[in-house]
Amino acid sequence: MPKVSADQLPTLAEWNSRYIDYVLNFTKGKKTAAARILGINRRTLYRRNKAKGKDMPLDEIPIHHAQPE
């Protein structure tokens, strides 16, 4: 395993944010499906996106349609 210093590791908040983005991309922006996969309420998904600085209606979040690995 490569040596990594602690400051190179993402925080839990960063992982959480990345995973939410990943799931939204995976569901092609379908918030209800994303919330179901994440195990949270759709409203909670909206609040978490707002907290990340994505203060816009969920339907306006840009989706990049990345293929999950």
GUDOPA-678329 format. One record per atom (N, C-alpha, C): residue in one letter; x negated, y negated, z. Coordinates in steps of 0.02 Angstrom, whole numbers, padded with zeros to 5 digits, always signed. Atoms other than C-alpha are relative to their C-alpha. Layout:
<sites>
AXYZ...
</sites>
This chain:
<sites>
M-00042+00058+00000M+00000+00000+00000M-00045-00062+00000P+00042+00060+00002P-00072-00172-00045P+00007-00040+00064K-00001+00042-00060K-00119-00288+00096K+00037-00065-00016V-00040+00060+00008V+00004-00430+00117V+00000-00036+00067S-00003+00038-00063S-00002-00570+00244S+00072-00017+00015A-00068+00014-00023A+00152-00615+00345A+00031-00059-00037D-00029+00058+00033D+00172-00783+00258D+00017+00014-00073Q-00018-00018+00068Q+00189-00694+00090Q+00066+00038-00003L-00062-00038-00002L+00341-00596+00146L+00060-00047+00003P-00060+00041-00003P+00514-00668+00115P+00035+00008+00068T-00039-00004-00062T+00622-00708+00265T+00063+00040-00012L-00063-00036+00006L+00782-00614+00300L+00051-00044-00037A-00046+00047+00034A+00879-00769+00243A-00014+00000-00076E+00017-00001+00071E+00784-00766+00077E+00023+00066-00032W-00023-00064+00027W+00820-00580+00053W+00076+00000-00007N-00072+00003+00001N+01002-00610+00095N+00024-00040-00061S-00017+00043+00056S+01012-00751-00032S-00013+00034-00067R+00018-00036+00062R+00924-00649-00167R+00049+00057-00013Y-00046-00057+00010Y+01036-00499-00138Y+00069-00023-00020I-00065+00027+00021I+01194-00604-00149I-00003-00019-00074D+00008+00018+00071D+01130-00675-00315D-00003+00063-00044Y+00006-00063+00037Y+01085-00499-00374Y+00068+00032-00009V-00066-00032+00005V+01258-00432-00334V+00047-00041-00043L-00042+00042+00044L+01344-00581-00416L-00019+00011-00073N+00021-00015+00068N+01240-00550-00572N+00023+00069-00022F-00020-00068+00015F+01276-00364-00564F+00075+00004-00017T-00073-00001+00012T+01465-00397-00556T+00021-00051-00053K-00014+00050+00052K+01450-00528-00694K+00044-00057+00027G-00034+00058-00030G+01515-00662-00575G+00067+00016+00032K-00064-00018-00030K+01665-00565-00511K-00007-00001+00076K+00010+00011-00072K+01672-00631-00333K+00034+00052+00043T-00034-00051-00040T+01800-00506-00269T-00040+00065+00001A+00040-00061+00005A+01695-00360-00331A-00065-00009+00038A+00063+00013-00035A+01535-00440-00263A+00012+00003+00076A-00014+00000-00072A+01614-00469-00092A+00013+00072+00024R-00012-00070-00019R+01673-00287-00089R-00066+00038+00007I+00065-00034-00002I+01498-00223-00129I-00040-00024+00061L+00037+00028-00056L+01423-00340+00002L+00031+00016+00068G-00035-00016-00062G+01551-00286+00131G+00022-00061+00038I-00023+00062-00031I+01609-00464+00163I+00063-00024-00034N-00059+00031+00028N+01765-00566+00133N-00020-00048-00056R+00015+00045+00056R+01772-00669-00028R-00014-00071+00026R+00009+00066-00029R+01786-00827+00077R-00070-00005+00033T+00067-00001-00030T+01627-00778+00171T-00053-00008-00055L+00045+00006+00057L+01540-00760+00003L-00003-00073-00023Y-00002+00071+00019Y+01596-00937-00042Y-00040-00042+00050R+00035+00040-00052R+01532-01007+00125R-00075+00012-00004R+00073-00014+00003R+01363-00920+00106R-00031-00033-00060N+00026+00035+00059N+01342-00990-00069N-00004-00075+00014K+00000+00071-00017K+01388-01163-00003K-00060-00015+00046A+00056+00010-00046A+01259-01144+00137A-00067+00002-00037K+00062-00005+00039K+01127-01099+00005K-00010-00061-00044G+00006+00059+00042G+01158-01266-00079G+00038+00007-00066K-00040-00010+00060K+01272-01195-00212K+00071-00023+00016D-00064+00029-00021D+01412-01312-00159D+00043-00013-00061M-00043+00004+00058M+01524-01276-00307M+00049+00057+00003P-00046-00057+00001P+01675-01169-00340P-00036+00062-00025L+00034-00062+00019L+01621-00988-00356L+00006+00014-00074D-00008-00013+00071D+01689-00982-00532D-00049-00039-00043E+00047+00041+00039E+01560-01112-00585E-00073+00020+00012I+00069-00020-00012I+01406-01021-00520I-00028+00031-00064P+00028-00028+00061P+01293-00988-00670P-00020+00073+00010I+00016-00070-00002I+01273-00804-00706I-00048+00015-00057H+00051-00013+00050H+01119-00742-00798H+00006+00069-00031H-00013-00067+00027H+01185-00567-00834H-00063+00043-00003A+00059-00042-00004A+01024-00485-00780A+00022+00072+00011Q-00015-00071-00008Q+01027-00298-00794Q-00032+00026+00064P+00029-00027-00061P+01004-00214-00624P-00050+00056-00017E+00050-00052+00011E+00853-00102-00612E+00020+00065+00031
</sites>
